[in-house]
Amino acid sequence: MAATKDILAQTVSRILGEAAFIFTDALDDNAKPPAESWDAEGVSLTFAGKASGELRMWVGCGFARLAAANMLGIDAPSEEARQKGLDALKELINMVVGNYITAAFGDSPVFDLGLPKRLSADQLAKDFGHPEAVWLEAEGNPLLLVIETQHA
């Protein structure tokens, strides 16, 4: 699974840099937020084709606003950035999944992507301790990514 985690980390880092001008590094295990008090919001996207699965992305409070501001060219503290934060996360996960499946499976197989959706808080507890979780740091914000894939 190391290859999967590497592909996912590289894809997320590239997409965040290109689309939102947000740069990432690996997050040290000691820098992870406390599971029980992390104020995070998450989005997910399913895919089906040669393989099927789901990517779940959790971000720290404030990240969505930063992403929206950078993607739209507006001030991060603005009300508009706050309102557009979830939409920015949904657009980012859509780009990440599209690029991830191409990197992982090539550009020949056809995949169907679901619609990005907001995750409920109870899913965070499950994802926080996931053995294949990818943790990144983005502009001081922790990011947690979990991809689950079943091959057809």
PyMOL CGO cylinders between C-alpha atoms (Angstrom):
from pymol import cmd
from pymol.cgo import CYLINDER

trace = [
    CYLINDER, 0.00, 0.00, 0.00, 3.01, 2.30, 0.20, 0.3, 1, 1, 1, 1, 1, 1,
    CYLINDER, 3.01, 2.30, 0.20, 2.71, 3.02, -3.51, 0.3, 1, 1, 1, 1, 1, 1,
    CYLINDER, 2.71, 3.02, -3.51, -0.94, 3.98, -3.06, 0.3, 1, 1, 1, 1, 1, 1,
    CYLINDER, -0.94, 3.98, -3.06, -0.09, 6.33, -0.20, 0.3, 1, 1, 1, 1, 1, 1,
    CYLINDER, -0.09, 6.33, -0.20, 2.78, 7.86, -2.16, 0.3, 1, 1, 1, 1, 1, 1,
    CYLINDER, 2.78, 7.86, -2.16, 0.62, 8.41, -5.25, 0.3, 1, 1, 1, 1, 1, 1,
    CYLINDER, 0.62, 8.41, -5.25, -2.11, 9.98, -3.12, 0.3, 1, 1, 1, 1, 1, 1,
    CYLINDER, -2.11, 9.98, -3.12, 0.29, 12.28, -1.23, 0.3, 1, 1, 1, 1, 1, 1,
    CYLINDER, 0.29, 12.28, -1.23, 1.98, 13.40, -4.45, 0.3, 1, 1, 1, 1, 1, 1,
    CYLINDER, 1.98, 13.40, -4.45, -1.36, 13.98, -6.19, 0.3, 1, 1, 1, 1, 1, 1,
    CYLINDER, -1.36, 13.98, -6.19, -2.83, 15.99, -3.32, 0.3, 1, 1, 1, 1, 1, 1,
    CYLINDER, -2.83, 15.99, -3.32, 0.32, 18.08, -3.01, 0.3, 1, 1, 1, 1, 1, 1,
    CYLINDER, 0.32, 18.08, -3.01, 0.36, 18.85, -6.73, 0.3, 1, 1, 1, 1, 1, 1,
    CYLINDER, 0.36, 18.85, -6.73, -3.35, 19.70, -6.94, 0.3, 1, 1, 1, 1, 1, 1,
    CYLINDER, -3.35, 19.70, -6.94, -3.30, 21.92, -3.85, 0.3, 1, 1, 1, 1, 1, 1,
    CYLINDER, -3.30, 21.92, -3.85, -0.26, 23.74, -5.18, 0.3, 1, 1, 1, 1, 1, 1,
    CYLINDER, -0.26, 23.74, -5.18, -1.63, 24.24, -8.69, 0.3, 1, 1, 1, 1, 1, 1,
    CYLINDER, -1.63, 24.24, -8.69, -5.29, 24.94, -7.89, 0.3, 1, 1, 1, 1, 1, 1,
    CYLINDER, -5.29, 24.94, -7.89, -5.13, 26.70, -4.54, 0.3, 1, 1, 1, 1, 1, 1,
    CYLINDER, -5.13, 26.70, -4.54, -1.50, 27.85, -4.19, 0.3, 1, 1, 1, 1, 1, 1,
    CYLINDER, -1.50, 27.85, -4.19, -1.28, 25.83, -0.97, 0.3, 1, 1, 1, 1, 1, 1,
    CYLINDER, -1.28, 25.83, -0.97, 1.90, 23.86, -0.38, 0.3, 1, 1, 1, 1, 1, 1,
    CYLINDER, 1.90, 23.86, -0.38, 2.23, 20.68, 1.65, 0.3, 1, 1, 1, 1, 1, 1,
    CYLINDER, 2.23, 20.68, 1.65, 4.72, 18.62, 3.57, 0.3, 1, 1, 1, 1, 1, 1,
    CYLINDER, 4.72, 18.62, 3.57, 4.40, 15.31, 5.37, 0.3, 1, 1, 1, 1, 1, 1,
    CYLINDER, 4.40, 15.31, 5.37, 2.95, 15.81, 8.84, 0.3, 1, 1, 1, 1, 1, 1,
    CYLINDER, 2.95, 15.81, 8.84, 5.09, 14.43, 11.64, 0.3, 1, 1, 1, 1, 1, 1,
    CYLINDER, 5.09, 14.43, 11.64, 3.28, 11.90, 13.85, 0.3, 1, 1, 1, 1, 1, 1,
    CYLINDER, 3.28, 11.90, 13.85, 3.93, 14.14, 16.85, 0.3, 1, 1, 1, 1, 1, 1,
    CYLINDER, 3.93, 14.14, 16.85, 2.21, 17.06, 15.11, 0.3, 1, 1, 1, 1, 1, 1,
    CYLINDER, 2.21, 17.06, 15.11, -1.14, 15.32, 14.57, 0.3, 1, 1, 1, 1, 1, 1,
    CYLINDER, -1.14, 15.32, 14.57, -4.02, 17.10, 16.28, 0.3, 1, 1, 1, 1, 1, 1,
    CYLINDER, -4.02, 17.10, 16.28, -5.67, 15.34, 19.23, 0.3, 1, 1, 1, 1, 1, 1,
    CYLINDER, -5.67, 15.34, 19.23, -8.34, 13.02, 17.81, 0.3, 1, 1, 1, 1, 1, 1,
    CYLINDER, -8.34, 13.02, 17.81, -11.00, 13.91, 20.36, 0.3, 1, 1, 1, 1, 1, 1,
    CYLINDER, -11.00, 13.91, 20.36, -10.70, 17.67, 19.94, 0.3, 1, 1, 1, 1, 1, 1,
    CYLINDER, -10.70, 17.67, 19.94, -9.70, 18.20, 16.30, 0.3, 1, 1, 1, 1, 1, 1,
    CYLINDER, -9.70, 18.20, 16.30, -12.13, 20.69, 14.78, 0.3, 1, 1, 1, 1, 1, 1,
    CYLINDER, -12.13, 20.69, 14.78, -12.13, 19.24, 11.25, 0.3, 1, 1, 1, 1, 1, 1,
    CYLINDER, -12.13, 19.24, 11.25, -14.50, 19.12, 8.35, 0.3, 1, 1, 1, 1, 1, 1,
    CYLINDER, -14.50, 19.12, 8.35, -14.44, 16.45, 5.71, 0.3, 1, 1, 1, 1, 1, 1,
    CYLINDER, -14.44, 16.45, 5.71, -15.58, 15.69, 2.18, 0.3, 1, 1, 1, 1, 1, 1,
    CYLINDER, -15.58, 15.69, 2.18, -15.63, 12.47, 0.19, 0.3, 1, 1, 1, 1, 1, 1,
    CYLINDER, -15.63, 12.47, 0.19, -15.91, 11.33, -3.39, 0.3, 1, 1, 1, 1, 1, 1,
    CYLINDER, -15.91, 11.33, -3.39, -16.59, 7.85, -4.75, 0.3, 1, 1, 1, 1, 1, 1,
    CYLINDER, -16.59, 7.85, -4.75, -15.32, 6.39, -8.01, 0.3, 1, 1, 1, 1, 1, 1,
    CYLINDER, -15.32, 6.39, -8.01, -16.05, 3.23, -10.00, 0.3, 1, 1, 1, 1, 1, 1,
    CYLINDER, -16.05, 3.23, -10.00, -14.46, 1.57, -13.00, 0.3, 1, 1, 1, 1, 1, 1,
    CYLINDER, -14.46, 1.57, -13.00, -11.43, -0.73, -13.19, 0.3, 1, 1, 1, 1, 1, 1,
    CYLINDER, -11.43, -0.73, -13.19, -11.46, -0.29, -9.42, 0.3, 1, 1, 1, 1, 1, 1,
    CYLINDER, -11.46, -0.29, -9.42, -14.02, 1.29, -7.15, 0.3, 1, 1, 1, 1, 1, 1,
    CYLINDER, -14.02, 1.29, -7.15, -13.57, 3.19, -3.97, 0.3, 1, 1, 1, 1, 1, 1,
    CYLINDER, -13.57, 3.19, -3.97, -13.81, 6.38, -2.03, 0.3, 1, 1, 1, 1, 1, 1,
    CYLINDER, -13.81, 6.38, -2.03, -11.46, 9.16, -1.03, 0.3, 1, 1, 1, 1, 1, 1,
    CYLINDER, -11.46, 9.16, -1.03, -12.16, 10.97, 2.22, 0.3, 1, 1, 1, 1, 1, 1,
    CYLINDER, -12.16, 10.97, 2.22, -10.37, 14.23, 2.98, 0.3, 1, 1, 1, 1, 1, 1,
    CYLINDER, -10.37, 14.23, 2.98, -10.39, 15.93, 6.38, 0.3, 1, 1, 1, 1, 1, 1,
    CYLINDER, -10.39, 15.93, 6.38, -9.02, 19.42, 6.91, 0.3, 1, 1, 1, 1, 1, 1,
    CYLINDER, -9.02, 19.42, 6.91, -8.47, 21.57, 9.95, 0.3, 1, 1, 1, 1, 1, 1,
    CYLINDER, -8.47, 21.57, 9.95, -10.63, 24.54, 10.79, 0.3, 1, 1, 1, 1, 1, 1,
    CYLINDER, -10.63, 24.54, 10.79, -9.67, 27.46, 8.58, 0.3, 1, 1, 1, 1, 1, 1,
    CYLINDER, -9.67, 27.46, 8.58, -8.27, 25.41, 5.71, 0.3, 1, 1, 1, 1, 1, 1,
    CYLINDER, -8.27, 25.41, 5.71, -11.48, 25.55, 3.64, 0.3, 1, 1, 1, 1, 1, 1,
    CYLINDER, -11.48, 25.55, 3.64, -11.58, 29.34, 3.96, 0.3, 1, 1, 1, 1, 1, 1,
    CYLINDER, -11.58, 29.34, 3.96, -7.92, 29.60, 2.89, 0.3, 1, 1, 1, 1, 1, 1,
    CYLINDER, -7.92, 29.60, 2.89, -8.53, 27.29, -0.09, 0.3, 1, 1, 1, 1, 1, 1,
    CYLINDER, -8.53, 27.29, -0.09, -11.60, 29.26, -1.20, 0.3, 1, 1, 1, 1, 1, 1,
    CYLINDER, -11.60, 29.26, -1.20, -9.75, 32.57, -0.87, 0.3, 1, 1, 1, 1, 1, 1,
    CYLINDER, -9.75, 32.57, -0.87, -6.78, 31.35, -2.88, 0.3, 1, 1, 1, 1, 1, 1,
    CYLINDER, -6.78, 31.35, -2.88, -8.89, 29.69, -5.56, 0.3, 1, 1, 1, 1, 1, 1,
    CYLINDER, -8.89, 29.69, -5.56, -11.19, 32.69, -5.99, 0.3, 1, 1, 1, 1, 1, 1,
    CYLINDER, -11.19, 32.69, -5.99, -8.66, 35.48, -5.46, 0.3, 1, 1, 1, 1, 1, 1,
    CYLINDER, -8.66, 35.48, -5.46, -10.50, 36.95, -2.47, 0.3, 1, 1, 1, 1, 1, 1,
    CYLINDER, -10.50, 36.95, -2.47, -9.44, 37.82, 1.09, 0.3, 1, 1, 1, 1, 1, 1,
    CYLINDER, -9.44, 37.82, 1.09, -9.28, 34.81, 3.45, 0.3, 1, 1, 1, 1, 1, 1,
    CYLINDER, -9.28, 34.81, 3.45, -10.96, 36.66, 6.35, 0.3, 1, 1, 1, 1, 1, 1,
    CYLINDER, -10.96, 36.66, 6.35, -13.92, 37.62, 4.16, 0.3, 1, 1, 1, 1, 1, 1,
    CYLINDER, -13.92, 37.62, 4.16, -17.42, 36.31, 4.62, 0.3, 1, 1, 1, 1, 1, 1,
    CYLINDER, -17.42, 36.31, 4.62, -17.40, 35.16, 0.99, 0.3, 1, 1, 1, 1, 1, 1,
    CYLINDER, -17.40, 35.16, 0.99, -14.37, 32.94, 1.65, 0.3, 1, 1, 1, 1, 1, 1,
    CYLINDER, -14.37, 32.94, 1.65, -16.15, 31.40, 4.63, 0.3, 1, 1, 1, 1, 1, 1,
    CYLINDER, -16.15, 31.40, 4.63, -19.29, 30.76, 2.59, 0.3, 1, 1, 1, 1, 1, 1,
    CYLINDER, -19.29, 30.76, 2.59, -17.38, 29.24, -0.34, 0.3, 1, 1, 1, 1, 1, 1,
    CYLINDER, -17.38, 29.24, -0.34, -15.11, 27.03, 1.79, 0.3, 1, 1, 1, 1, 1, 1,
    CYLINDER, -15.11, 27.03, 1.79, -17.10, 23.81, 1.46, 0.3, 1, 1, 1, 1, 1, 1,
    CYLINDER, -17.10, 23.81, 1.46, -17.47, 24.33, -2.29, 0.3, 1, 1, 1, 1, 1, 1,
    CYLINDER, -17.47, 24.33, -2.29, -13.69, 24.77, -2.55, 0.3, 1, 1, 1, 1, 1, 1,
    CYLINDER, -13.69, 24.77, -2.55, -13.11, 21.49, -0.69, 0.3, 1, 1, 1, 1, 1, 1,
    CYLINDER, -13.11, 21.49, -0.69, -15.54, 19.69, -2.97, 0.3, 1, 1, 1, 1, 1, 1,
    CYLINDER, -15.54, 19.69, -2.97, -13.82, 21.05, -6.07, 0.3, 1, 1, 1, 1, 1, 1,
    CYLINDER, -13.82, 21.05, -6.07, -10.39, 20.09, -4.72, 0.3, 1, 1, 1, 1, 1, 1,
    CYLINDER, -10.39, 20.09, -4.72, -11.42, 16.52, -3.92, 0.3, 1, 1, 1, 1, 1, 1,
    CYLINDER, -11.42, 16.52, -3.92, -12.93, 16.20, -7.38, 0.3, 1, 1, 1, 1, 1, 1,
    CYLINDER, -12.93, 16.20, -7.38, -9.61, 17.25, -8.95, 0.3, 1, 1, 1, 1, 1, 1,
    CYLINDER, -9.61, 17.25, -8.95, -7.61, 15.01, -6.60, 0.3, 1, 1, 1, 1, 1, 1,
    CYLINDER, -7.61, 15.01, -6.60, -9.65, 11.89, -7.37, 0.3, 1, 1, 1, 1, 1, 1,
    CYLINDER, -9.65, 11.89, -7.37, -9.56, 12.49, -11.12, 0.3, 1, 1, 1, 1, 1, 1,
    CYLINDER, -9.56, 12.49, -11.12, -5.80, 12.91, -11.07, 0.3, 1, 1, 1, 1, 1, 1,
    CYLINDER, -5.80, 12.91, -11.07, -5.24, 10.07, -8.57, 0.3, 1, 1, 1, 1, 1, 1,
    CYLINDER, -5.24, 10.07, -8.57, -7.06, 7.45, -10.65, 0.3, 1, 1, 1, 1, 1, 1,
    CYLINDER, -7.06, 7.45, -10.65, -5.11, 8.47, -13.74, 0.3, 1, 1, 1, 1, 1, 1,
    CYLINDER, -5.11, 8.47, -13.74, -1.82, 8.24, -11.82, 0.3, 1, 1, 1, 1, 1, 1,
    CYLINDER, -1.82, 8.24, -11.82, -2.76, 4.91, -10.22, 0.3, 1, 1, 1, 1, 1, 1,
    CYLINDER, -2.76, 4.91, -10.22, -4.49, 3.17, -13.15, 0.3, 1, 1, 1, 1, 1, 1,
    CYLINDER, -4.49, 3.17, -13.15, -3.40, 5.00, -16.31, 0.3, 1, 1, 1, 1, 1, 1,
    CYLINDER, -3.40, 5.00, -16.31, -5.50, 7.06, -18.67, 0.3, 1, 1, 1, 1, 1, 1,
    CYLINDER, -5.50, 7.06, -18.67, -7.10, 4.18, -20.58, 0.3, 1, 1, 1, 1, 1, 1,
    CYLINDER, -7.10, 4.18, -20.58, -9.68, 2.87, -18.09, 0.3, 1, 1, 1, 1, 1, 1,
    CYLINDER, -9.68, 2.87, -18.09, -12.92, 4.80, -17.83, 0.3, 1, 1, 1, 1, 1, 1,
    CYLINDER, -12.92, 4.80, -17.83, -14.08, 5.75, -14.34, 0.3, 1, 1, 1, 1, 1, 1,
    CYLINDER, -14.08, 5.75, -14.34, -17.35, 7.21, -13.12, 0.3, 1, 1, 1, 1, 1, 1,
    CYLINDER, -17.35, 7.21, -13.12, -17.03, 9.75, -10.35, 0.3, 1, 1, 1, 1, 1, 1,
    CYLINDER, -17.03, 9.75, -10.35, -19.74, 10.35, -7.79, 0.3, 1, 1, 1, 1, 1, 1,
    CYLINDER, -19.74, 10.35, -7.79, -20.65, 13.75, -6.41, 0.3, 1, 1, 1, 1, 1, 1,
    CYLINDER, -20.65, 13.75, -6.41, -18.55, 15.23, -3.63, 0.3, 1, 1, 1, 1, 1, 1,
    CYLINDER, -18.55, 15.23, -3.63, -20.34, 15.16, -0.30, 0.3, 1, 1, 1, 1, 1, 1,
    CYLINDER, -20.34, 15.16, -0.30, -19.77, 16.49, 3.19, 0.3, 1, 1, 1, 1, 1, 1,
    CYLINDER, -19.77, 16.49, 3.19, -18.81, 13.88, 5.78, 0.3, 1, 1, 1, 1, 1, 1,
    CYLINDER, -18.81, 13.88, 5.78, -20.39, 13.49, 9.19, 0.3, 1, 1, 1, 1, 1, 1,
    CYLINDER, -20.39, 13.49, 9.19, -18.28, 13.90, 12.31, 0.3, 1, 1, 1, 1, 1, 1,
    CYLINDER, -18.28, 13.90, 12.31, -18.65, 10.23, 13.32, 0.3, 1, 1, 1, 1, 1, 1,
    CYLINDER, -18.65, 10.23, 13.32, -16.61, 9.23, 10.25, 0.3, 1, 1, 1, 1, 1, 1,
    CYLINDER, -16.61, 9.23, 10.25, -13.66, 11.28, 11.50, 0.3, 1, 1, 1, 1, 1, 1,
    CYLINDER, -13.66, 11.28, 11.50, -13.11, 8.95, 14.47, 0.3, 1, 1, 1, 1, 1, 1,
    CYLINDER, -13.11, 8.95, 14.47, -12.91, 5.98, 12.07, 0.3, 1, 1, 1, 1, 1, 1,
    CYLINDER, -12.91, 5.98, 12.07, -10.57, 7.72, 9.63, 0.3, 1, 1, 1, 1, 1, 1,
    CYLINDER, -10.57, 7.72, 9.63, -8.31, 9.23, 12.28, 0.3, 1, 1, 1, 1, 1, 1,
    CYLINDER, -8.31, 9.23, 12.28, -6.82, 5.88, 13.19, 0.3, 1, 1, 1, 1, 1, 1,
    CYLINDER, -6.82, 5.88, 13.19, -7.00, 4.31, 9.73, 0.3, 1, 1, 1, 1, 1, 1,
    CYLINDER, -7.00, 4.31, 9.73, -3.79, 2.31, 9.11, 0.3, 1, 1, 1, 1, 1, 1,
    CYLINDER, -3.79, 2.31, 9.11, -3.43, 3.63, 5.55, 0.3, 1, 1, 1, 1, 1, 1,
    CYLINDER, -3.43, 3.63, 5.55, -4.12, 7.27, 6.38, 0.3, 1, 1, 1, 1, 1, 1,
    CYLINDER, -4.12, 7.27, 6.38, -2.02, 9.94, 4.69, 0.3, 1, 1, 1, 1, 1, 1,
    CYLINDER, -2.02, 9.94, 4.69, -1.28, 12.96, 6.88, 0.3, 1, 1, 1, 1, 1, 1,
    CYLINDER, -1.28, 12.96, 6.88, -0.04, 16.20, 5.38, 0.3, 1, 1, 1, 1, 1, 1,
    CYLINDER, -0.04, 16.20, 5.38, 0.62, 19.69, 6.68, 0.3, 1, 1, 1, 1, 1, 1,
    CYLINDER, 0.62, 19.69, 6.68, -0.65, 22.51, 4.49, 0.3, 1, 1, 1, 1, 1, 1,
    CYLINDER, -0.65, 22.51, 4.49, 0.15, 26.09, 5.49, 0.3, 1, 1, 1, 1, 1, 1,
    CYLINDER, 0.15, 26.09, 5.49, -0.02, 25.12, 9.16, 0.3, 1, 1, 1, 1, 1, 1,
    CYLINDER, -0.02, 25.12, 9.16, -3.19, 23.05, 8.77, 0.3, 1, 1, 1, 1, 1, 1,
    CYLINDER, -3.19, 23.05, 8.77, -3.32, 19.27, 9.22, 0.3, 1, 1, 1, 1, 1, 1,
    CYLINDER, -3.32, 19.27, 9.22, -4.86, 17.27, 6.37, 0.3, 1, 1, 1, 1, 1, 1,
    CYLINDER, -4.86, 17.27, 6.37, -6.00, 13.67, 6.70, 0.3, 1, 1, 1, 1, 1, 1,
    CYLINDER, -6.00, 13.67, 6.70, -6.66, 11.58, 3.60, 0.3, 1, 1, 1, 1, 1, 1,
    CYLINDER, -6.66, 11.58, 3.60, -8.00, 8.04, 3.44, 0.3, 1, 1, 1, 1, 1, 1,
    CYLINDER, -8.00, 8.04, 3.44, -8.54, 6.16, 0.21, 0.3, 1, 1, 1, 1, 1, 1,
    CYLINDER, -8.54, 6.16, 0.21, -10.24, 2.79, 0.14, 0.3, 1, 1, 1, 1, 1, 1,
    CYLINDER, -10.24, 2.79, 0.14, -10.11, 0.90, -3.12, 0.3, 1, 1, 1, 1, 1, 1,
    CYLINDER, -10.11, 0.90, -3.12, -11.55, -2.44, -4.24, 0.3, 1, 1, 1, 1, 1, 1,
    CYLINDER, -11.55, -2.44, -4.24, -10.32, -3.86, -7.53, 0.3, 1, 1, 1, 1, 1, 1,
    CYLINDER, -10.32, -3.86, -7.53, -12.97, -5.16, -9.93, 0.3, 1, 1, 1, 1, 1, 1,
]
cmd.load_cgo(trace, "trace")
